[in-house]
Structures are given as C-alpha cells and as structure tokens.
Amino acid sequence: MRTIKEEEVDLSDYEDYHHAYKQIGQFLEDVYMRKRVHSSLKYLTPAEFEAAWLSKQTLVSQTPL
C-alpha cells in the first residue's frame, strides 16, 4: 500500500526481516487503524468504524421482535 511505503518503509531503516515485520505491524495497528481516517469509511479510522458497527449490531440483536 502506498501509505505504508511512504509513511513507514521509506522513512525507516530495518535491521532485518523480523524487525521490518514487527515495525510494519506496529505501524498498521497504531497509525493506520487508530489514527488515520479513511474516506471510504466516512472519514473515520478503521477502529472507530468497527466500534460503531459493533455497537449497531449489539442494538439490533437486543431489539425485541
């Protein structure tokens, strides 16, 4: 993905494959999922979008028929 390449890989020096794997995973979790908004998710972070979706699912499952 362009974001990972521009914001993580191009700006980092990795010691080895395992270090790169760990750092990129941390970038995905910390930045991409929790800080970076996504236009396809109505300008929410993936974590915010998921929380809203789960909340909505809980309300639907608790609604009596």
MODELLER restraints for C-alpha pairs under 7 A, 6 or more apart:
rsr = mdl.restraints
at = mdl.atoms
rsr.add(forms.Gaussian(group=physical.xy_distance, feature=features.Distance(at['CA:14:A'], at['CA:20:A']), mean=5.37, stdev=0.5))
rsr.add(forms.Gaussian(group=physical.xy_distance, feature=features.Distance(at['CA:33:A'], at['CA:45:A']), mean=5.97, stdev=0.5))
rsr.add(forms.Gaussian(group=physical.xy_distance, feature=features.Distance(at['CA:33:A'], at['CA:46:A']), mean=5.13, stdev=0.5))
rsr.add(forms.Gaussian(group=physical.xy_distance, feature=features.Distance(at['CA:33:A'], at['CA:47:A']), mean=5.68, stdev=0.5))
rsr.add(forms.Gaussian(group=physical.xy_distance, feature=features.Distance(at['CA:34:A'], at['CA:45:A']), mean=5.71, stdev=0.5))
rsr.add(forms.Gaussian(group=physical.xy_distance, feature=features.Distance(at['CA:34:A'], at['CA:46:A']), mean=6.72, stdev=0.5))
rsr.add(forms.Gaussian(group=physical.xy_distance, feature=features.Distance(at['CA:34:A'], at['CA:47:A']), mean=5.65, stdev=0.5))
rsr.add(forms.Gaussian(group=physical.xy_distance, feature=features.Distance(at['CA:35:A'], at['CA:45:A']), mean=6.24, stdev=0.5))
rsr.add(forms.Gaussian(group=physical.xy_distance, feature=features.Distance(at['CA:36:A'], at['CA:45:A']), mean=5.65, stdev=0.5))
rsr.add(forms.Gaussian(group=physical.xy_distance, feature=features.Distance(at['CA:37:A'], at['CA:43:A']), mean=4.99, stdev=0.5))
rsr.add(forms.Gaussian(group=physical.xy_distance, feature=features.Distance(at['CA:37:A'], at['CA:44:A']), mean=4.83, stdev=0.5))
rsr.add(forms.Gaussian(group=physical.xy_distance, feature=features.Distance(at['CA:37:A'], at['CA:45:A']), mean=4.34, stdev=0.5))
rsr.add(forms.Gaussian(group=physical.xy_distance, feature=features.Distance(at['CA:38:A'], at['CA:44:A']), mean=5.85, stdev=0.5))
rsr.add(forms.Gaussian(group=physical.xy_distance, feature=features.Distance(at['CA:38:A'], at['CA:45:A']), mean=6.00, stdev=0.5))
rsr.add(forms.Gaussian(group=physical.xy_distance, feature=features.Distance(at['CA:41:A'], at['CA:49:A']), mean=6.67, stdev=0.5))
